[in-house]
């Protein structure tokens, strides 16, 4: 299994996509919403959110900011 690394701007540390995805899924589950509701609230597709949660893709900074605002983190 290949895990791509993502450089986070704040501290310069690298974080595996899977950790970002797990955290997004955890935050969504805490709000008790499905992917469709969370994605719509953030202005992204459900498929995009699923890819972020599964570690297939990483959200761009603007999308990450929308997700953070929605989840209150």
Beta strands, then each sheet from edge to edge (+ up, - down):
strand 1: 5-7
strand 2: 14-16
sheet 1: 1+ 2-
end
